[in-house]
Amino acid sequence: MVSEYKKAGVDLNKVKEIHDYIAKEISSTYRNVLLGAGHYSGVINFNGVKLALHTDGVGTKTLLALKSGVIESVGIDCVAMNVNDLVSIGAKPLALVDYLAMERPMEDVVRGVMSGLIKGAVESDVEIIGGETAIMRDVINGFDLSCTALGIDVNEIKDGHDVKPGDVVLGLKSNGIHSNGYSLIRKLINDGKLSFNDWKDEIMKPTRIYVKPILSVLNMIKAAAHITGGSFSKLNRVTRYRIELKMPEPQDVFKEIEKAGVPHEEMYRVFNMGIGMVVFTSPEYKDDVIRSIRKFVEVYELGKVSEGNGIIIQTYKNTILHL
Amino acid sequence: MVSEYKKAGVDLNKVKEIHDYIAKEISSTYRNVLLGAGHYSGVINFNGVKLALHTDGVGTKTLLALKSGVIESVGIDCVAMNVNDLVSIGAKPLALVDYLAMERPMEDVVRGVMSGLIKGAVESDVEIIGGETAIMRDVINGFDLSCTALGIDVNEIKDGHDVKPGDVVLGLKSNGIHSNGYSLIRKLINDGKLSFNDWKDEIMKPTRIYVKPILSVLNMIKAAAHITGGSFSKLNRVTRYRIELKMPEPQDVFKEIEKAGVPHEEMYRVFNMGIGMVVFTSPEYKDDVIRSIRKFVEVYELGKVSEGNGIIIQTYKNTILHL
């Protein structure tokens, strides 16, 4: 069966093959690397100081930003996509650079993007220390935006190595769709199955930045997972043990997207379904972690880690999925 | 008069306006920044450790890479564009991440780019600790490649603050066109004024990596300037004093491009004209600096810094240009 996402031009298996090839190739350059490709961020050791670097873009959400005139959101998204991945491995975001490629100089895009980047930077307590703006008429349609963030203070790398059966899995509420799955959303819009006019505000909401809640519980959690491309199917990056989750009711926009023709299971492979960040903690810290995170964002107890393997999801419709 | 580069879709004045706007905006996020936007790299202070970050892409050279099948070069270019800028401010490159955006999964592109990135990384002694590969059919035509590099060991930031009249200006030979001016080159090719078939090998040569020669003279130079977009017209980033340079005979490919219809003066505003990196040193160190650099690459004594201001270039045709 060909997935809706593949029909929209994104073949997740093909992308995974490429990622695996790249991870293997670049590992030939490793000497001081503590965490390399395939993790939420790379970490390198410099004279005992652990430095984390992460790069990510906002995907094709830029096309909807142009269509709606809501540009600022993708600036925030771009910061979020990077700082959320940095805190996922236990690094404190320090600095950021952006790469903005445009088909032609577009002042509204530059202003909107910069405004969003700065809002995101303030929220994450990072400084934007540089960037590149490239005009590439024949390579870019509209604009493409990516960022790279530098993190430090990685006391203990949170790569999930000590996650074990019995650990608790918590979910931090998302702000909406965030920044993944937009090729599929655009296809639904273009096919007339989803009304951009009716759902524009929801679709253009920026990604939530989880820096403050995660840093507040860093010494009490074992791992965190930013829910982005591949969504819950990527939780086995954290642990190979079995993960069983009962998902809450997602925001209405996800139901509307599903109604537009996306299979129920695929929704949980492509979208965050209301949960933008997942944390793993041992039972004795659970209440403290929940209390601390709640000061910043709504948090759900989703489930637990158990013996065996696989990712088992009980959806909001009470369907059981094996991702 | 409309420049050839502007006709090719790149308005350097418009780009400069945007860069200035961005530099002003992002400076609002500065607290620990030692060197911000507008310099070759950003530098931030973390507990007394100076960390440098730089991001840059390879521009529209990717389209010619696809046309010729010479993909590896742009991988090397992308490393070079970043590490050369890092050493320009006196930072030792440590780690790198790449951002590869493609219109569809293209195995030959992934393999070629990775091979080039790894060659560049080995030459610059950096480790590739992560990256992002994005498939964006409706945003990207062909592929776009950018990287971000992290540098450390910035003992003294080489921002040119102590450059003064009497200082000597040296030029390190380029490997060819490197990675700037390709929108103009493609226009000349598309207009039938420049034969890509005849000049493919020269046009697709990778950017020279200057990490080893520059690091070898770091304690003897005051500043270094990577010659990229804007070319020699950007030397006033280093000093506002007058810079007088006598340029050597450039490689044949530059003469061929000029013959294809680019005004002589514009050649020195867009292309490196045979000099990929410029260093500033005081007269007493000149001979030692030249001796040390020569172990790695050909070096020319180009001229000197003097009282007054402006950038005065005596071209290989003995024309005097005020850039």
HADDOCK unambig.tbl for C-alpha pairs under 7 A between the chains (distance, minus, plus):
assign (segid A and resid 9 and name CA) (segid B and resid 137 and name CA) 6.80 0.50 0.50
assign (segid A and resid 10 and name CA) (segid B and resid 135 and name CA) 6.65 0.50 0.50
assign (segid A and resid 22 and name CA) (segid B and resid 114 and name CA) 6.96 0.50 0.50
assign (segid A and resid 26 and name CA) (segid B and resid 118 and name CA) 6.67 0.50 0.50
assign (segid A and resid 26 and name CA) (segid B and resid 128 and name CA) 5.97 0.50 0.50
assign (segid A and resid 29 and name CA) (segid B and resid 118 and name CA) 6.96 0.50 0.50
assign (segid A and resid 29 and name CA) (segid B and resid 122 and name CA) 6.98 0.50 0.50
assign (segid A and resid 29 and name CA) (segid B and resid 127 and name CA) 5.03 0.50 0.50
assign (segid A and resid 29 and name CA) (segid B and resid 128 and name CA) 6.31 0.50 0.50
assign (segid A and resid 30 and name CA) (segid B and resid 127 and name CA) 5.58 0.50 0.50
assign (segid A and resid 33 and name CA) (segid B and resid 129 and name CA) 6.82 0.50 0.50
assign (segid A and resid 36 and name CA) (segid B and resid 129 and name CA) 5.04 0.50 0.50
assign (segid A and resid 36 and name CA) (segid B and resid 130 and name CA) 6.03 0.50 0.50
assign (segid A and resid 37 and name CA) (segid B and resid 129 and name CA) 6.11 0.50 0.50
assign (segid A and resid 37 and name CA) (segid B and resid 130 and name CA) 4.67 0.50 0.50
assign (segid A and resid 41 and name CA) (segid B and resid 130 and name CA) 6.89 0.50 0.50
assign (segid A and resid 42 and name CA) (segid B and resid 129 and name CA) 4.90 0.50 0.50
assign (segid A and resid 42 and name CA) (segid B and resid 130 and name CA) 5.43 0.50 0.50
assign (segid A and resid 43 and name CA) (segid B and resid 129 and name CA) 6.86 0.50 0.50
assign (segid A and resid 54 and name CA) (segid B and resid 130 and name CA) 6.77 0.50 0.50
assign (segid A and resid 55 and name CA) (segid B and resid 97 and name CA) 6.68 0.50 0.50
assign (segid A and resid 55 and name CA) (segid B and resid 99 and name CA) 6.95 0.50 0.50
assign (segid A and resid 55 and name CA) (segid B and resid 131 and name CA) 5.92 0.50 0.50
assign (segid A and resid 55 and name CA) (segid B and resid 132 and name CA) 6.27 0.50 0.50
assign (segid A and resid 56 and name CA) (segid B and resid 132 and name CA) 5.83 0.50 0.50
assign (segid A and resid 59 and name CA) (segid B and resid 136 and name CA) 6.65 0.50 0.50
assign (segid A and resid 60 and name CA) (segid B and resid 136 and name CA) 6.24 0.50 0.50
assign (segid A and resid 60 and name CA) (segid B and resid 139 and name CA) 6.66 0.50 0.50
assign (segid A and resid 97 and name CA) (segid B and resid 55 and name CA) 6.67 0.50 0.50
assign (segid A and resid 99 and name CA) (segid B and resid 55 and name CA) 6.93 0.50 0.50
assign (segid A and resid 114 and name CA) (segid B and resid 22 and name CA) 6.94 0.50 0.50
assign (segid A and resid 118 and name CA) (segid B and resid 26 and name CA) 6.66 0.50 0.50
assign (segid A and resid 118 and name CA) (segid B and resid 29 and name CA) 6.98 0.50 0.50
assign (segid A and resid 122 and name CA) (segid B and resid 29 and name CA) 7.00 0.50 0.50
assign (segid A and resid 127 and name CA) (segid B and resid 29 and name CA) 5.04 0.50 0.50
assign (segid A and resid 127 and name CA) (segid B and resid 30 and name CA) 5.57 0.50 0.50
assign (segid A and resid 128 and name CA) (segid B and resid 26 and name CA) 5.97 0.50 0.50
assign (segid A and resid 128 and name CA) (segid B and resid 29 and name CA) 6.32 0.50 0.50
assign (segid A and resid 129 and name CA) (segid B and resid 33 and name CA) 6.85 0.50 0.50
assign (segid A and resid 129 and name CA) (segid B and resid 36 and name CA) 5.07 0.50 0.50
assign (segid A and resid 129 and name CA) (segid B and resid 37 and name CA) 6.11 0.50 0.50
assign (segid A and resid 129 and name CA) (segid B and resid 42 and name CA) 4.93 0.50 0.50
assign (segid A and resid 129 and name CA) (segid B and resid 43 and name CA) 6.87 0.50 0.50
assign (segid A and resid 130 and name CA) (segid B and resid 36 and name CA) 6.04 0.50 0.50
assign (segid A and resid 130 and name CA) (segid B and resid 37 and name CA) 4.67 0.50 0.50
assign (segid A and resid 130 and name CA) (segid B and resid 41 and name CA) 6.91 0.50 0.50
assign (segid A and resid 130 and name CA) (segid B and resid 42 and name CA) 5.45 0.50 0.50
assign (segid A and resid 130 and name CA) (segid B and resid 54 and name CA) 6.75 0.50 0.50
assign (segid A and resid 131 and name CA) (segid B and resid 55 and name CA) 5.89 0.50 0.50
assign (segid A and resid 132 and name CA) (segid B and resid 55 and name CA) 6.26 0.50 0.50
assign (segid A and resid 132 and name CA) (segid B and resid 56 and name CA) 5.83 0.50 0.50
assign (segid A and resid 135 and name CA) (segid B and resid 10 and name CA) 6.65 0.50 0.50
assign (segid A and resid 136 and name CA) (segid B and resid 59 and name CA) 6.66 0.50 0.50
assign (segid A and resid 136 and name CA) (segid B and resid 60 and name CA) 6.24 0.50 0.50
assign (segid A and resid 137 and name CA) (segid B and resid 9 and name CA) 6.80 0.50 0.50
assign (segid A and resid 138 and name CA) (segid B and resid 141 and name CA) 6.93 0.50 0.50
assign (segid A and resid 139 and name CA) (segid B and resid 60 and name CA) 6.66 0.50 0.50
assign (segid A and resid 139 and name CA) (segid B and resid 140 and name CA) 5.70 0.50 0.50
assign (segid A and resid 139 and name CA) (segid B and resid 141 and name CA) 4.68 0.50 0.50
assign (segid A and resid 139 and name CA) (segid B and resid 142 and name CA) 6.61 0.50 0.50
assign (segid A and resid 140 and name CA) (segid B and resid 139 and name CA) 5.70 0.50 0.50
assign (segid A and resid 140 and name CA) (segid B and resid 140 and name CA) 5.02 0.50 0.50
assign (segid A and resid 140 and name CA) (segid B and resid 141 and name CA) 6.23 0.50 0.50
assign (segid A and resid 141 and name CA) (segid B and resid 138 and name CA) 6.94 0.50 0.50
assign (segid A and resid 141 and name CA) (segid B and resid 139 and name CA) 4.69 0.50 0.50
assign (segid A and resid 141 and name CA) (segid B and resid 140 and name CA) 6.23 0.50 0.50
assign (segid A and resid 142 and name CA) (segid B and resid 139 and name CA) 6.62 0.50 0.50
assign (segid A and resid 148 and name CA) (segid B and resid 148 and name CA) 6.73 0.50 0.50
